[in-house]
């Protein structure tokens, strides 16, 4: 296979690599941009104030192994300033050490410094000494409250600034206040003051955001211009409707669930809250399938040591434990929910995400695309470039000379646009803006083996055209997929128009993986078998690193693939890796494959190919 990405020239690439680090909201393409590249975070909440410092590394490593690329944490004001003007950032309160540790492990950080945090924490993180002033109006533009906030943030935010992403730290976004739309005051001047305060200490580049419940009623008082509005909602509901609420405040930009509830809080005298694992996994899968960013609240709850627990109104105090029925228990143990979430995340590894692992030789830059042979490739290559002009209306992307050899999977800014196929589909329509990234994954479907055309070159034999414009400035990756699979390089993050009816929806080429066990000690096991991929469309499948070959049941006639017994093991789990090129059947839950004793080689055929002349005539191949 051949993956092509049309992109920048080598000179521009070098300039980009030397540019400062950046993290921003791309409103045109509904995504975040990290260092100019499209970015999506999958995060989990961890509160350093609820976990002894000695366990911070253990808990963070377990979160990292679940597949997260970011963490989210609060900073409770009252935890660090128990008495006016007396600050404590040592020991279990050493938030700077926590941030450094998170970055060393490989996490980005979503920071929520308040001043109010809620979090089922005493007084929502506000220091009780504020109440010495009996007339104070908390979380408002009350001058006495604002004076205290300004002083606290004047201490905290300068400490945080060196850890911002653009300053080579891990912090990509910073929340201003918390769920303010749920508070009675609805004081826009208060939010404006906080925005100005945060900008004065942290600068103009940092992404500031708000979080509110997923309904316009909450966003009405919680959202403010210049603060990116996100929502929070739990599992089991209508994910599409919840994000439509975010669109009330943010018509464009990345979809973000800042608090996806993996469990729920407890109160003294009430049963321990439990949220079924299957419900959490299903909703998480739906969120990720929409391309949204998500933070799981909580990924580990921890403990309200001392007197730090909060209470609900009407008055119901929370217990010491903040286990939250989270994926990691209060003691940091792995749960069934942990492994279920890990499996959902593993399904997301696309070809583009894995270029550093799949392309051992690195990128090759050229004005025009190179063939497989010129790139020393056999089966799959990736080509990347950018759209040179705005395509607000569908614009043909074509190979006028029919020189896509043999099948090209096209995406724009990570969203599948269609499939070009040799001698069948030479043009598809795409949309995007000037500068949008065009990815083209080109597959070798097999070289001609008889007749005058056996000199069958593969790849993009000439450049593609956008309308009448030839696309230039390609960055190309030769993909060593067999080697990457056999060496287990995808193991830490396993996942994941034609003559037949065109699929209603496509997704980027993605790796998926799983495992199965063959019991030891049973006579005559393992045996030869066949693998069946129900509802999968087209791709490649490996078992224990052995490439079984292509599957394409959506076109037929072959439905099953032969699995020889010699590649199977009873001594260890057998690993299955699937590269689905068109769309996996995962939107409604976990993907599955099946094993069967009998082959299916005469399934339905979806093709316009007609049998010509007489059977088995070599002349039919000329």
MARFILUM-521130 format. One line per 2 residues: for each residue x negated, y, z negated of C-alpha. Coordinates in steps of 0.1 Angstrom, whole numbers, plus 5000, padded with zeros to 4 digits. Each point is the difference from the previous one (the first is absolute). Layout:
N
X Y Z  ...
//
This chain:
622
5000 5000 5000  4990 5035 5006
5008 5031 4979  4997 5034 5017
5003 5033 4982  4999 5031 5022
4984 5026 4979  4973 5026 4996
4966 5001 5017  4969 4989 4982
4991 5037 4994  5034 5008 4985
4998 4968 4979  4967 5011 4985
5014 5034 4992  5030 4984 4983
4978 4977 4979  4980 5030 4988
5031 5021 4990  5011 5005 4964
5024 4976 4984  5036 5010 5003
5034 4988 4989  5032 5017 5014
5036 4996 5010  5006 4996 5038
5035 5012 5005  5000 4994 5038
4992 4963 4996  5018 4993 4967
4969 4988 4982  4971 5009 4978
4965 5006 5015  4969 4989 4983
4969 5013 5017  5021 5006 5031
5012 4964 5001  5036 4989 4994
5003 4987 4964  5025 4982 4979
4996 4993 4963  5013 4970 4980
4995 5010 4963  5008 4988 4965
5005 5020 4968  4976 4995 4971
4999 5022 4970  4966 5002 4985
5015 5014 4968  5019 4966 4995
4969 4978 5005  4969 4998 4979
4969 5013 5019  4983 4966 4996
5027 4985 5023  5002 5027 5026
4976 4983 5024  5018 4966 4996
5034 5015 5008  4988 5020 5029
4982 4970 5016  5031 4980 4998
5020 5027 5016  4974 5002 5028
5001 4963 5006  5038 5003 5004
4993 5020 5032  5006 5035 4988
4979 5028 5015  5011 5027 4974
5011 5004 4964  5022 5026 4984
4996 5014 4965  5014 5027 4977
4980 5023 4978  5020 5005 4967
4994 5035 4987  5007 4991 4964
4976 4971 5001  4971 5024 5007
5011 5031 4980  5017 4987 4969
4994 5033 4983  4998 5034 5017
4966 5006 5015  4985 4967 4988
4993 4979 5030  4990 4963 5000
4987 4983 5032  4978 4974 4984
5004 4962 4995  5034 4987 5011
5008 5036 5011  4970 5003 5024
5021 5006 5031  4969 5010 5020
4984 4966 4993  5033 4984 5011
5000 5018 5033  4963 4991 5007
5008 4964 4992  5029 4999 5023
4979 5015 5028  4972 4975 4994
5024 4971 5004  5012 5015 5033
5033 5017 4991  5014 5033 5011
5019 5018 4972  5034 5017 5000
4999 5023 4969  5030 5012 4980
4987 5026 4975  5033 5014 4990
5003 5022 4980  5031 4978 4994
4997 4963 5009  5030 4982 4984
4984 4964 5002  5020 4989 4969
4972 5018 4981  5006 5021 4969
5017 5033 5011  4991 4992 5036
4964 5009 4994  5007 5035 4987
4983 5008 4966  5024 5001 4971
4983 5031 4987  5017 5020 5027
5032 4997 4979  4986 5023 4973
5015 5026 5021  5037 4993 4995
5011 5021 5029  4977 4985 5026
5016 4987 5032  4979 4970 5011
4994 4994 5037  5010 5035 5010
4985 5034 5007  5004 5009 4964
4969 5022 4993  4990 4981 4968
5002 4967 5018  4982 5013 5031
4971 5014 4978  4995 4966 4984
5001 4982 5034  4976 5024 5016
4975 4995 4972  5003 4962 5002
4997 4999 5037  4971 5024 4999
4982 4973 4980  5012 4969 5019
5000 5010 5037  4964 5012 5002
4990 4966 4986  5020 4983 5027
4989 5021 5029  4966 4981 5006
5020 4968 5003  5022 5012 5029
4995 4980 5033  4986 5030 5019
4974 5003 4972  4990 4964 5005
5022 4987 4972  5029 4976 5000
5030 5023 4995  5021 5004 5032
5032 5016 4987  5010 5019 4968
5035 5002 4987  5014 5033 4987
5024 4994 4970  5021 4968 5002
5036 4993 5010  5009 5036 4995
5032 4996 5019  5014 4980 4970
4994 5028 4976  5027 5025 4991
4979 5032 5005  4997 4999 5038
4974 5029 4997  4985 5005 5034
4978 5028 4986  4985 4974 4976
4991 4977 5029  4986 5029 5020
4978 5010 4971  4987 4964 4996
4993 4998 5037  4980 5032 4999
4982 4989 4968  4990 4966 5015
4988 5017 5033  4979 5025 4980
4981 4972 4983  5000 4972 5026
4999 5020 5033  5022 5001 5031
4990 4966 5015  5013 4976 4974
5034 4985 5008  5024 5009 4972
5033 4981 4997  5031 4996 4980
5020 4969 4990  5038 4998 4995
5028 4975 5002  5011 4989 5034
5030 5023 5005  5005 5036 5012
5013 5009 4966  4967 4994 4984
4979 5014 5028  5020 5033 5000
4983 5012 4968  4969 4978 5001
4986 5008 5035  4982 5032 5009
4983 5014 5031  4962 4992 5000
5006 4969 4978  5005 4968 5020
5032 4984 4987  5000 4963 4993
5027 4978 4985  5002 4970 4976
5024 4970 5000  5000 4964 4990
5005 4966 5016  5033 4986 5012
5015 5031 5016  5002 5015 5035
4964 5010 5008  5010 5018 5032
5026 5021 4981  4974 5008 4973
4975 5014 5025  5028 5019 5017
5002 5020 4968  4963 5009 5002
5007 5012 5036  5025 5024 4984
4970 5019 4986  4973 4989 5024
5014 4996 5036  4965 4989 5012
4970 4985 4982  4991 4967 4984
5027 4980 4982  4990 4996 4964
5015 4981 4971  4980 5013 4970
5016 4977 4975  5012 4966 5013
5011 4983 4969  4986 4965 4995
5018 4997 4967  5016 5024 4975
4996 5015 4965  5012 4985 4967
5018 5014 4970  5000 4988 4965
5031 4978 4995  5005 4992 5037
4989 4969 5020  4966 5001 5017
5005 5014 5035  4993 4976 5028
5001 5006 5038  5000 4968 5022
4968 4995 5019  5018 4991 5032
5019 5033 4999  4968 5020 4995
4982 4982 5028  5028 5004 5024
5004 5037 4995  4962 5006 5001
4999 4982 5033  5028 5022 5014
4981 5031 4988  4968 4990 5016
5017 4989 5032  5011 5036 5004
4964 5011 4999  5007 5018 4967
4975 5008 4972  5009 4984 4966
4989 5001 4964  5011 4972 4978
5011 5012 4966  4988 4983 4980
4973 4976 5012  4989 4996 4964
5019 5016 4972  4978 4996 4970
5007 5011 4964  5013 5030 4981
4974 4998 4973  5004 5021 4969
5029 5023 5002  5000 5008 5037
5033 4983 5010  5028 5022 5013
5038 4998 4999  5031 5004 5022
5030 5022 4994  5026 4991 4986
4973 4991 4975  4984 4967 5007
4963 4997 4992  4977 4978 5020
4980 4972 4984  4962 4997 4996
4997 4977 5030  5001 5016 5034
4998 4966 5018  5027 5012 5025
5003 4965 5016  4971 5012 5021
4978 4978 5023  4973 5001 4974
5011 4994 4965  4993 5022 4970
4969 4978 4994  4990 5002 5036
5011 4964 5010  5010 4992 5035
5037 4992 5006  5021 4985 5027
5009 5035 5010  4963 5009 5004
4995 4971 5025  5033 5008 5018
4989 5036 5005  4965 4989 5011
5016 4978 5027  5021 5029 5013
4970 5023 5002  4979 4973 5017
5024 5000 5030  4990 5035 5010
4965 4995 5014  5002 5012 5036
4973 4998 5026  4993 5037 4997
4996 4997 4962  4975 4972 5004
4978 5014 5027  4970 5001 4977
5003 4963 4993  5010 4988 5034
4975 5020 5021  4966 4989 4990
4983 5020 5028  5018 5033 4991
5015 5025 5024  4989 5007 5035
5008 5033 5016  5005 5006 5037
5018 5025 5023  5019 4971 5016
5009 4966 4985  4976 4971 5004
5009 4964 5008  4997 4971 4976
4968 4988 5017  4984 5034 4997
5009 4999 4963  4989 4964 4995
5035 4990 4991  5021 4969 5007
5036 5004 4987  5010 5033 4984
4988 5035 5000  5012 5033 4987
5000 5033 5019  5007 5034 4983
5005 5035 5014  5022 5030 4994
5029 5015 5019  4987 5030 5019
5034 5018 5001  5032 5002 4982
5025 4974 5010  5032 5011 4982
5020 4982 5026  4993 4964 5010
4970 5000 5024  4988 4971 5021
4968 4983 4988  4990 4978 5029
4974 4980 5018  5009 5008 5036
4977 4975 5015  5012 4972 4978
4966 4997 4983  5011 4991 4964
4986 4965 4997  5020 4985 4986
5022 5014 4972  4997 5033 4982
5017 5009 4967  5004 5038 4998
5004 5021 4968  5001 5038 4995
4989 5011 4965  5005 4965 4987
5036 4996 5014  5005 4974 5027
5010 5015 5033  5002 4969 5023
4982 4974 5019  4983 5002 5034
4996 4966 5018  4982 4990 5031
5022 4998 5031  5031 5005 4979
5000 5033 4982  4976 5027 5012
5016 5029 4983  5017 5008 4967
5012 5033 4985  4983 5016 4970
5005 5031 4979  4975 5019 4979
4982 5032 4995  4967 5012 5014
4973 4983 4979  5022 4971 4990
4980 4968 4998  5007 4974 5028
4991 4964 4991  4999 4973 5026
4994 4964 4990  4992 4980 5032
5004 4962 5000  4983 4976 5024
5028 4975 5008  4978 4976 5019
4978 5003 5032  5012 4988 5034
4985 4965 5005  5009 4993 5037
4999 5018 5033  4984 5032 5013
5007 5020 4968  4979 4981 4976
4977 5030 4995  5026 5011 4974
4987 5029 4979  5017 5009 4968
5008 5032 4981  5009 5034 5014
4985 4998 5035  5008 5037 5006
5013 5027 4977  5036 5006 4990
5020 5030 5011  5022 5022 4979
5024 5013 5026  4975 5011 5027
4971 5006 4976  4973 4974 4998
4990 4992 4964  4963 5004 4992
4978 5000 4969  5006 4964 4988
4987 4984 4968  4999 4962 5003
4997 4971 4975  4991 4964 5009
5020 4979 4975  4983 4969 4986
5032 4987 4985  4990 4963 4999
4969 5008 4981  5017 5023 4976
5027 4974 4992  4976 4971 4996
4977 5021 4977  5029 5010 4979
4994 5037 5006  5037 5007 5000
5006 4981 4968  5000 5029 4975
5029 5017 5019  5016 4971 5019
5033 5008 5015  5000 5006 5029
5093 5053 5201  5001 4965 5015
5020 4978 5023  5018 4987 4969
5024 5023 4983  4980 5027 4983
5000 4998 4962  5023 5025 4984
4972 5011 4977  4963 4993 4999
4974 5003 4973  4962 5004 5002
4980 4968 5004  4996 4988 4964
4984 4971 4980  5020 4979 4976
4987 4972 4979  5011 4974 4975
4990 4965 4987  5014 4966 4994
4989 4969 4980  4999 4964 5012
5002 4977 4969  4969 4980 4994
5001 4962 4994  5030 4993 5023
4990 4974 5027  4998 5010 5036
5000 5038 4993  4993 5022 5017
5013 4990 5034  5003 5017 5034
5029 5025 5000  5014 5029 5019
5005 5036 4988  5031 5020 5009
5004 5037 4997  5037 5008 4999
5010 5035 5010  4963 5011 5005
4995 5014 5035  4965 4996 5013
4965 4997 4986  4972 4978 4988
4999 4976 4970  4971 4985 4980
4999 4973 4973  4969 4999 4978
4983 5022 5026  5007 4977 5029
5017 5018 5029  5030 4979 5010
5008 5022 5029  5027 5024 5013
5036 4998 4990  5028 5016 5021
5033 4985 4991  5018 5031 5011
4991 4992 5036  4997 4962 4999
5000 4972 5008  4975 4990 4973
5013 5005 4965  4976 4980 4978
4962 4998 4999  4981 4968 4993
4982 4998 4966  4973 4972 4999
4997 4983 4967  4962 5005 4999
5003 5038 4993  5023 4994 4970
4989 4995 4964  5013 4983 4969
4971 5013 4978  5009 5037 5002
5029 5022 5012  5003 5003 5038
4999 5036 5012  5023 5012 5028
4992 5032 5019  5024 5014 5026
4993 5030 5023  5034 5011 5011
4997 5023 5030  5036 5012 5005
5021 4998 4968  5001 4976 4971
5033 4989 4983  4991 5016 4968
5023 5030 4996  5025 4980 4979
4976 4981 4979  4969 4977 5000
4989 4986 5034  4999 4962 5003
4986 4974 5023  5011 4964 5002
4984 4966 5006  5018 4973 5020
4992 4964 5010  5012 5005 5036
4988 5024 5026  5024 5025 5018
4985 5006 5034  5033 5005 5019
5015 5030 4983  5020 5028 5017
4981 5019 5026  5004 5037 5004
4983 5008 5033  5007 5010 5036
4974 4975 5012  5015 4978 5027
4987 4966 5009  4989 5003 5036
4995 4974 5027  4996 4965 4987
4989 4988 4966  4962 4997 4992
4988 5016 5032  4968 5019 4997
5012 5023 5027  5024 5015 4974
4970 5014 4982  4985 5018 5030
//
